[in-house]
Amino acid sequence: MPAKWLKDAVFYEIYPQSFNDTNADGIGDFNGIVEKLDYIRSLGCNALWINPCFDSPFHDAGYDVRDYKQVAARYGTNEDLYRLFEEAHKKGIRVLLDLVPGHTSEEHPWFRKSQSAQQPNEFSNRYIWTDRWFAGCQDLPYIAGEAERSGTYIINFFKCQPALNYGFLKPREPWQLPMDHPDCVATREAMKDVIRFWLSHGCDGFRVDMAMSLVKYDDEQKTGTCSIWRNVRQMLDAEFPEAVLVAEWSRPDLSLPAGFDADFILNDPHTNYSTLLRDYNSPVDNTYFRKDAPDRDINRYLDIYRGWYEATKDVGYISMPTCNHDTVRPAYRLDETELKLAYAFLFTMPGVPFLYYGDEIALRYQEIPTKEGGYFRTGSRTPMQWDGSKNLGFSDAEAEALYLPVDPSADAPTVAAQEDDPASMLNTVRALLKLRHDTEELQADAPFEVVCSEKGKPFVYRRGSLLLALNPSGEKLIIDADVDGREALYAMGMVDAADGRLAMGPQSFVVLK
């Protein structure tokens, strides 16, 4: 079962280099996060996920880890991070770090020794090496010609990220070690040691990058990788029972039984999550929350989601983020009213929601050149915009020294500009999250049931005894519904519930008790 504290958790994801700079070097830092904890709490967020903050050459924005137990100097010191844990806990905020278990940087000491001409050594099999200098890697991506050692090594993502060796489910070649080989077991134990280190210093758990990527030639059910995570879970249950693991997997039917507390639903085509916030797959944009979507159909998402929900509702949680550092911000496709309705849906569904920094003020996606391996994702990693001061309050550095540019538009959204407007994006997010915290039947584990998902009608669903309805279209929609004797806990737009009929005005939402 998932950790009890997740029942009422709402996470705030922070890309640390872009959140708040306190030493005027143009890059955000741990002290900047501490400085904004009260703001984070004011949103209704009681947990953080901080993107990778470990020592790194930053060829992939920190997902190329050089030292798992040392933070990157750009953010501060280990002691600064320990202080962040402590200050967050004082305010009732939990903190997850980003664990990258499938690969390291090519500059990691493990890899330096693994690729050495002096073979064998303790780290010879910490990574996956072929016994050939070029051919014979089958379908695995590899790098040749860059090591002292004879042979080539397998990579997990970018060229700079050699894959750690957890073994092969069914080895096909002599260089492919089985999962129970002592050197593959040693890799697993080394990662457990990293996990113990940070949990013992106050971290509350981890979001796990590419959690499905450990065992090679795994089967469709990821039998090998799941067995490793179950082993990790056993350790956590024995030593850190409140610690949380959130998978970047988008297969809750696999990840949650393997020991994860929650799993992200991302914009992968097989999840159809993108059809809600940004429709990638249709020649015509049918994003569900767009007012003028020509062929709106929430079932494109629900048909997948409901199967996973029914299979896992007693095991763990499905997490739906507003966005994250790898996806285009929703404000790129949706206007403010459309965003408010989207958030009303996300924050009233089962599971544990994640709010990406800046989405609460509709921070815009910027089409800018790649930075630290970001490519198109770079435009979703720009600085948080706090007020109308220099660099919109992110940093006192000169503009050219900023990690990434702030929005240059005259109407660039900021926290200060929205703070005193009850109808602002910022205060709508606060109201929705307050509603979730105040209403147990809107929290992670309350029952969920679809009442109506028919095209051309409002989407109607239950959370426990509550009845919720959503109409993102520009037309009034009417449906017969169990509304008599109910009153509205929360509403957007025009809603009329009486005499067994629910009339939903254009772009409206309601929670009825």
C-alpha positions as CSV (number, residue, x, y, z in Angstrom):
1,M,0.0,0.0,0.0
2,P,1.2,3.5,-0.7
3,A,2.5,5.8,2.1
4,K,-0.4,7.2,4.1
5,W,0.7,10.8,3.6
6,L,0.1,10.6,-0.1
7,K,-3.7,10.5,0.5
8,D,-3.8,14.3,0.7
9,A,-0.6,15.2,-1.1
10,V,-0.3,17.7,-3.9
11,F,3.2,18.0,-5.4
12,Y,4.9,21.0,-6.8
13,E,7.6,20.2,-9.3
14,I,10.7,22.5,-9.3
15,Y,13.3,22.7,-12.0
16,P,15.9,24.1,-9.6
17,Q,18.0,26.1,-12.0
18,S,15.0,28.1,-13.0
19,F,13.0,28.7,-9.8
20,N,14.6,31.4,-7.7
21,D,18.2,32.8,-7.7
22,T,19.4,34.2,-4.4
23,N,23.2,34.7,-5.2
24,A,22.8,36.7,-8.5
25,D,24.6,34.1,-10.7
26,G,21.6,33.7,-13.0
27,I,20.8,30.1,-11.8
28,G,18.3,29.1,-9.2
29,D,19.5,27.5,-6.0
30,F,18.4,25.6,-2.8
31,N,18.2,28.8,-0.8
32,G,15.9,30.2,-3.4
33,I,13.5,27.2,-2.8
34,V,13.7,27.7,0.9
35,E,12.8,31.4,0.4
36,K,9.7,30.4,-1.4
37,L,8.4,27.7,0.8
38,D,5.6,29.8,2.2
39,Y,4.5,30.7,-1.3
40,I,4.4,27.0,-2.2
41,R,2.4,26.2,0.8
42,S,0.0,29.1,0.0
43,L,-0.8,27.3,-3.3
44,G,-2.0,24.2,-1.4
45,C,1.0,22.2,-2.3
46,N,2.4,20.1,0.6
47,A,5.1,18.2,-1.3
48,L,8.0,19.0,-3.6
49,W,9.6,17.1,-6.5
50,I,13.0,18.7,-7.2
51,N,14.5,17.8,-10.6
52,P,18.1,16.4,-10.5
53,C,20.4,18.4,-8.3
54,F,23.4,16.1,-8.1
55,D,26.9,16.9,-9.3
56,S,26.8,16.7,-13.1
57,P,28.5,18.1,-16.3
58,F,25.0,19.0,-17.3
59,H,24.9,17.6,-20.8
60,D,21.4,16.5,-20.0
61,A,20.4,19.1,-17.4
62,G,21.5,17.0,-14.5
63,Y,20.2,13.6,-15.7
64,D,23.8,12.8,-16.4
65,V,24.9,12.2,-12.8
66,R,28.6,12.4,-11.9
67,D,28.2,11.9,-8.2
68,Y,25.0,10.6,-6.6
69,K,26.0,11.8,-3.1
70,Q,27.2,15.3,-3.9
71,V,24.9,18.2,-5.0
72,A,25.8,20.4,-7.9
73,A,27.7,23.5,-6.8
74,R,25.4,25.7,-8.9
75,Y,22.6,25.0,-6.4
76,G,24.7,25.2,-3.1
77,T,26.1,22.5,-0.8
78,N,24.8,19.3,0.6
79,E,24.2,21.2,3.9
80,D,22.0,23.6,2.0
81,L,19.9,20.7,0.7
82,Y,19.7,19.2,4.2
83,R,18.5,22.6,5.4
84,L,15.9,22.7,2.7
85,F,14.6,19.3,3.9
86,E,14.4,20.6,7.5
87,E,12.7,23.9,6.6
88,A,10.2,22.2,4.4
89,H,9.3,19.7,7.1
90,K,8.7,22.5,9.5
91,K,6.0,23.8,7.2
92,G,4.5,20.4,6.6
93,I,6.0,20.0,3.1
94,R,7.6,16.7,2.0
95,V,10.5,16.6,-0.5
96,L,11.2,14.1,-3.3
97,L,14.5,14.1,-5.2
98,D,15.0,12.9,-8.7
99,L,16.7,9.5,-8.8
100,V,18.4,8.4,-12.1
101,P,19.1,4.7,-11.6
102,G,19.5,3.5,-15.2
103,H,22.6,5.4,-16.2
104,T,25.2,7.9,-15.1
105,S,27.4,10.5,-16.7
106,E,30.4,9.2,-18.6
107,E,32.4,11.3,-16.1
108,H,31.2,9.3,-13.0
109,P,34.1,7.7,-11.2
110,W,32.4,4.3,-11.6
111,F,32.6,4.7,-15.4
112,R,36.0,6.1,-15.3
113,K,37.2,2.9,-13.7
114,S,34.9,0.7,-15.8
115,Q,36.4,2.0,-19.1
116,S,40.0,1.9,-17.9
117,A,42.5,-0.2,-19.8
118,Q,43.4,-1.8,-16.5
119,Q,41.0,-4.8,-16.5
120,P,39.5,-6.5,-14.7
121,N,38.6,-4.3,-11.8
122,E,35.8,-3.8,-9.3
123,F,33.7,-1.7,-11.8
124,S,34.4,-3.7,-15.0
125,N,30.8,-4.8,-15.1
126,R,29.1,-1.9,-13.5
127,Y,28.2,-0.9,-17.0
128,I,27.3,-3.0,-20.1
129,W,30.3,-3.7,-22.2
130,T,30.4,-5.9,-25.3
131,D,33.3,-8.2,-26.1
132,R,33.6,-6.7,-29.5
133,W,35.0,-3.4,-30.6
134,F,32.2,-2.6,-33.0
135,A,29.7,-5.1,-34.2
136,G,27.4,-7.5,-32.2
137,C,25.4,-5.1,-30.0
138,Q,22.1,-6.3,-31.7
139,D,19.5,-3.6,-31.3
140,L,21.0,-1.9,-28.3
141,P,22.4,1.7,-28.7
142,Y,26.1,1.8,-28.2
143,I,29.3,4.0,-28.3
144,A,32.5,2.8,-29.8
145,G,36.0,4.2,-30.0
146,E,35.9,6.4,-27.0
147,A,37.2,4.2,-24.2
148,E,40.6,2.9,-23.2
149,R,39.1,-0.5,-22.8
150,S,38.6,-2.8,-25.8
151,G,34.9,-3.1,-26.6
152,T,31.9,-0.8,-26.8
153,Y,29.4,0.2,-24.1
154,I,25.7,0.5,-24.2
155,I,23.9,3.8,-23.5
156,N,20.5,4.5,-22.1
157,F,19.7,7.9,-23.5
158,F,22.2,10.5,-24.8
159,K,25.7,9.6,-25.9
160,C,27.0,10.8,-22.5
161,Q,24.9,8.4,-20.5
162,P,26.3,4.8,-20.3
163,A,23.8,2.3,-19.1
164,L,24.3,0.8,-15.6
165,N,24.3,-3.0,-15.7
166,Y,21.4,-4.7,-13.9
167,G,21.7,-7.7,-16.2
168,F,19.7,-9.2,-19.0
169,L,16.5,-11.2,-18.4
170,K,17.5,-13.7,-21.0
171,P,21.1,-13.3,-22.1
172,R,21.8,-14.1,-25.7
173,E,25.6,-13.4,-25.9
174,P,28.5,-14.2,-23.5
175,W,28.9,-10.5,-22.7
176,Q,25.3,-10.2,-21.5
177,L,25.3,-11.0,-17.8
178,P,22.2,-12.6,-16.1
179,M,20.4,-10.6,-13.4
180,D,21.8,-12.7,-10.6
181,H,25.4,-12.3,-11.6
182,P,27.3,-10.8,-8.6
183,D,28.3,-7.7,-10.5
184,C,24.7,-7.0,-11.5
185,V,23.5,-7.5,-8.0
186,A,26.3,-5.1,-6.9
187,T,24.8,-2.4,-9.2
188,R,21.4,-2.8,-7.5
189,E,23.0,-2.6,-4.1
190,A,24.9,0.5,-5.0
191,M,21.7,2.2,-6.0
192,K,20.1,1.2,-2.8
193,D,23.0,2.7,-1.0
194,V,22.3,6.0,-2.8
195,I,18.7,5.8,-1.7
196,R,19.6,5.2,1.9
197,F,22.0,8.1,1.9
198,W,19.5,10.7,1.0
199,L,16.6,9.3,3.0
200,S,18.9,9.3,6.1
201,H,19.5,13.0,5.5
202,G,15.8,13.9,5.4
203,C,14.6,13.3,1.9
204,D,11.1,11.8,1.8
205,G,11.5,9.7,-1.4
206,F,12.2,9.8,-5.1
207,R,10.7,10.4,-8.4
208,V,12.5,7.7,-10.5
209,D,13.6,8.7,-14.0
210,M,13.1,6.1,-16.7
211,A,12.1,3.5,-14.0
212,M,11.4,0.9,-16.6
213,S,14.9,1.0,-18.2
214,L,17.0,-1.2,-15.9
215,V,17.0,-4.8,-17.1
216,K,17.9,-5.3,-20.8
217,Y,15.9,-7.7,-23.1
218,D,13.2,-7.6,-20.5
219,D,9.8,-9.0,-21.5
220,E,6.6,-7.1,-22.2
221,Q,5.7,-7.3,-18.5
222,K,9.1,-6.0,-17.5
223,T,9.5,-9.0,-15.2
224,G,13.2,-8.4,-14.6
225,T,12.9,-4.7,-13.9
226,C,9.9,-5.2,-11.6
227,S,11.8,-7.8,-9.6
228,I,14.5,-5.2,-8.9
229,W,12.0,-2.6,-7.7
230,R,10.3,-5.1,-5.5
231,N,13.6,-5.8,-3.9
232,V,14.1,-2.0,-3.4
233,R,10.6,-1.8,-1.9
234,Q,11.4,-4.5,0.6
235,M,14.4,-2.5,1.8
236,L,12.3,0.6,2.1
237,D,9.5,-1.1,4.0
238,A,12.0,-2.4,6.5
239,E,14.2,0.7,6.9
240,F,12.2,3.7,5.6
241,P,8.5,2.7,5.6
242,E,7.2,6.2,4.9
243,A,9.5,6.8,1.9
244,V,7.8,7.2,-1.4
245,L,8.7,6.1,-4.9
246,V,7.0,7.7,-7.9
247,A,7.7,6.1,-11.3
248,E,8.3,7.8,-14.6
249,W,6.8,4.8,-16.4
250,S,3.2,5.4,-17.5
251,R,2.3,1.8,-16.9
252,P,0.7,1.8,-13.5
253,D,-0.5,-1.8,-14.1
254,L,3.2,-2.8,-14.0
255,S,4.9,-0.2,-11.8
256,L,2.5,-0.1,-8.8
257,P,2.5,-3.9,-8.1
258,A,6.3,-3.7,-8.4
259,G,6.5,-1.4,-5.3
260,F,6.0,2.1,-6.6
261,D,3.5,4.3,-4.6
262,A,2.5,6.3,-7.8
263,D,3.2,6.4,-11.5
264,F,3.0,9.4,-13.9
265,I,0.7,9.4,-16.8
266,L,2.8,11.3,-19.4
267,N,2.2,12.5,-23.0
268,D,3.2,9.1,-24.5
269,P,0.9,8.1,-27.3
270,H,-0.1,4.9,-25.6
271,T,-1.6,6.8,-22.7
272,N,-3.5,9.4,-24.8
273,Y,-3.0,11.9,-21.9
274,S,-2.0,14.4,-24.5
275,T,-5.5,14.4,-25.9
276,L,-6.6,16.3,-22.7
277,L,-4.0,19.2,-22.7
278,R,-2.3,19.1,-26.1
279,D,-3.4,16.7,-28.9
280,Y,-0.3,15.5,-30.6
281,N,-1.8,12.7,-32.6
282,S,-4.6,14.1,-34.6
283,P,-4.3,16.1,-37.9
284,V,-7.1,18.3,-36.5
285,D,-6.5,19.6,-32.9
286,N,-9.1,17.9,-30.8
287,T,-7.5,18.7,-27.4
288,Y,-10.4,18.0,-25.0
289,F,-10.2,21.3,-23.1
290,R,-10.1,23.5,-26.2
291,K,-13.4,25.4,-26.4
292,D,-13.6,24.9,-30.2
293,A,-12.3,21.3,-30.5
294,P,-14.2,19.9,-33.5
295,D,-14.4,16.3,-32.3
296,R,-14.2,16.4,-28.5
297,D,-14.1,13.0,-26.9
298,I,-12.8,12.3,-23.4
299,N,-13.1,8.6,-24.0
300,R,-9.9,8.7,-26.0
301,Y,-8.2,9.1,-22.6
302,L,-10.7,7.4,-20.3
303,D,-10.7,4.1,-22.3
304,I,-7.1,3.6,-21.2
305,Y,-7.2,5.3,-17.8
306,R,-10.2,3.4,-16.5
307,G,-8.6,0.0,-17.1
308,W,-5.5,1.1,-15.3
309,Y,-7.5,2.7,-12.5
310,E,-9.6,-0.4,-11.8
311,A,-6.5,-2.6,-11.9
312,T,-4.5,-0.5,-9.5
313,K,-6.9,1.5,-7.2
314,D,-6.1,-0.7,-4.2
315,V,-2.4,-0.9,-4.9
316,G,-1.2,2.7,-5.6
317,Y,-1.9,6.0,-7.3
318,I,-2.0,7.3,-10.9
319,S,-0.5,10.8,-11.1
320,M,-1.6,13.3,-13.6
321,P,0.7,16.4,-13.9
322,T,-0.3,19.8,-15.3
323,C,3.0,19.5,-17.2
324,N,6.6,18.7,-16.5
325,H,10.1,19.6,-17.6
326,D,9.8,17.2,-20.6
327,T,6.5,18.5,-22.0
328,V,5.2,21.6,-23.6
329,R,3.4,23.9,-21.1
330,P,-0.4,23.7,-21.4
331,A,-0.6,27.5,-21.8
332,Y,0.9,26.9,-25.3
333,R,-2.3,25.4,-26.5
334,L,-5.0,26.4,-24.0
335,D,-6.2,29.9,-23.0
336,E,-6.8,30.9,-19.4
337,T,-10.5,29.7,-19.2
338,E,-9.5,26.4,-20.8
339,L,-6.7,26.0,-18.4
340,K,-8.9,26.6,-15.4
341,L,-11.3,23.8,-16.5
342,A,-8.3,21.5,-17.2
343,Y,-7.0,22.1,-13.7
344,A,-10.5,21.6,-12.2
345,F,-10.5,18.1,-13.7
346,L,-6.9,17.2,-12.8
347,F,-7.2,18.4,-9.2
348,T,-10.5,16.5,-8.6
349,M,-9.5,13.1,-10.0
350,P,-8.1,10.2,-8.0
351,G,-4.4,9.8,-7.4
352,V,-1.7,12.3,-6.6
353,P,-1.6,15.5,-8.7
354,F,1.6,17.3,-9.7
355,L,1.7,21.0,-10.4
356,Y,4.7,22.2,-12.5
357,Y,6.2,25.4,-11.3
358,G,4.7,28.4,-13.2
359,D,1.7,26.5,-14.4
360,E,-0.2,28.2,-11.6
361,I,0.3,31.6,-13.4
362,A,0.0,30.1,-16.9
363,L,3.7,30.6,-17.6
364,R,4.2,30.5,-21.3
365,Y,6.2,28.1,-23.4
366,Q,9.0,29.9,-25.2
367,E,10.4,28.7,-28.5
368,I,14.1,29.2,-27.8
369,P,17.3,27.3,-28.6
370,T,18.2,24.1,-26.8
371,K,20.1,24.3,-23.5
372,E,21.8,21.4,-21.7
373,G,20.2,18.8,-23.9
374,G,16.7,20.2,-23.6
375,Y,15.9,20.6,-27.3
376,F,12.1,21.4,-27.6
377,R,11.8,20.9,-23.8
378,T,13.9,23.9,-23.2
379,G,11.0,26.2,-23.7
380,S,9.2,24.7,-20.7
381,R,12.2,25.2,-18.4
382,T,12.4,29.0,-18.4
383,P,12.6,31.0,-15.1
384,M,9.7,31.4,-12.7
385,Q,8.3,35.0,-12.9
386,W,7.6,36.5,-9.6
387,D,7.0,40.2,-10.1
388,G,7.7,43.2,-12.3
389,S,11.2,43.9,-11.1
390,K,14.5,43.0,-12.8
391,N,14.3,39.7,-14.7
392,L,10.7,39.4,-13.4
393,G,12.0,38.7,-9.9
394,F,13.9,35.6,-10.7
395,S,17.4,36.9,-10.4
396,D,19.5,40.1,-9.8
397,A,22.0,38.9,-12.4
398,E,22.3,40.7,-15.8
399,A,19.9,39.4,-18.3
400,E,22.6,37.8,-20.4
401,A,23.8,35.7,-17.4
402,L,20.4,34.1,-16.8
403,Y,20.2,30.3,-17.2
404,L,17.3,30.9,-19.7
405,P,15.5,34.1,-20.6
406,V,12.3,35.3,-18.9
407,D,9.2,36.0,-21.1
408,P,10.0,39.3,-22.9
409,S,6.3,40.1,-23.5
410,A,4.8,43.2,-22.0
411,D,2.0,41.1,-20.5
412,A,4.3,38.3,-19.2
413,P,2.4,36.6,-16.3
414,T,3.8,37.1,-12.8
415,V,2.8,36.0,-9.3
416,A,2.5,39.6,-8.1
417,A,0.2,40.7,-11.0
418,Q,-2.2,37.9,-10.1
419,E,-2.0,37.9,-6.3
420,D,-4.9,40.3,-5.6
421,D,-7.2,39.1,-8.3
422,P,-9.7,36.5,-7.0
423,A,-10.4,35.3,-10.6
424,S,-6.7,35.0,-11.6
425,M,-5.1,31.7,-12.7
426,L,-3.1,31.8,-9.5
427,N,-6.1,32.1,-7.2
428,T,-8.1,29.6,-9.1
429,V,-5.4,27.1,-8.5
430,R,-5.4,28.0,-4.8
431,A,-9.2,27.6,-4.6
432,L,-9.2,24.2,-6.3
433,L,-6.4,22.8,-4.1
434,K,-8.1,24.2,-1.0
435,L,-11.3,22.4,-2.1
436,R,-9.3,19.1,-2.5
437,H,-7.7,19.4,0.9
438,D,-11.0,20.3,2.6
439,T,-13.0,17.6,0.9
440,E,-11.9,14.0,1.7
441,E,-13.9,12.6,-1.2
442,L,-11.7,14.5,-3.6
443,Q,-8.5,13.1,-2.3
444,A,-6.2,10.4,-3.7
445,D,-8.1,7.2,-2.7
446,A,-11.8,8.2,-2.7
447,P,-13.8,6.1,-5.1
448,F,-14.2,7.2,-8.8
449,E,-16.9,6.3,-11.2
450,V,-17.8,7.6,-14.6
451,V,-21.5,8.6,-14.9
452,C,-21.5,10.0,-18.4
453,S,-18.7,10.3,-21.0
454,E,-20.8,10.4,-24.1
455,K,-19.7,12.8,-26.9
456,G,-21.9,15.9,-27.0
457,K,-22.8,15.7,-23.3
458,P,-21.1,16.9,-20.2
459,F,-18.5,14.6,-18.7
460,V,-20.1,13.6,-15.3
461,Y,-18.3,11.6,-12.7
462,R,-18.5,10.6,-9.0
463,R,-16.0,10.9,-6.3
464,G,-17.5,9.1,-3.4
465,S,-20.9,10.7,-2.8
466,L,-20.0,13.8,-4.8
467,L,-21.2,14.4,-8.3
468,L,-18.9,16.4,-10.6
469,A,-19.7,17.7,-14.1
470,L,-17.5,19.3,-16.7
471,N,-18.4,21.1,-20.0
472,P,-15.4,22.5,-21.8
473,S,-17.3,23.3,-24.9
474,G,-18.7,26.7,-26.0
475,E,-22.2,25.4,-26.0
476,K,-24.8,24.8,-23.3
477,L,-25.2,21.1,-22.6
478,I,-28.0,19.4,-20.7
479,I,-28.2,16.0,-19.1
480,D,-30.6,14.1,-16.8
481,A,-28.7,13.6,-13.5
482,D,-29.1,12.8,-9.8
483,V,-29.0,16.4,-8.7
484,D,-32.1,16.8,-6.6
485,G,-31.3,17.8,-3.0
486,R,-27.7,18.6,-3.9
487,E,-25.8,21.9,-3.5
488,A,-22.7,23.2,-5.2
489,L,-19.4,23.0,-3.3
490,Y,-17.6,24.7,-6.1
491,A,-18.5,26.0,-9.6
492,M,-17.1,27.7,-12.7
493,G,-19.4,29.2,-15.2
494,M,-23.2,28.9,-15.3
495,V,-24.6,25.7,-13.8
496,D,-28.2,24.9,-13.1
497,A,-29.0,21.7,-11.2
498,A,-32.7,21.1,-10.4
499,D,-35.6,18.8,-11.1
500,G,-33.4,15.8,-12.1
501,R,-31.6,17.9,-14.8
502,L,-28.1,19.3,-14.9
503,A,-27.7,22.3,-17.3
504,M,-24.1,23.2,-17.9
505,G,-23.4,26.5,-19.5
506,P,-20.5,27.0,-21.9
507,Q,-17.1,26.2,-20.3
508,S,-18.4,25.2,-16.9
509,F,-17.6,22.9,-14.0
510,V,-19.3,22.0,-10.8
511,V,-18.9,19.9,-7.7
512,L,-22.3,18.9,-6.1
513,K,-22.7,17.4,-2.7
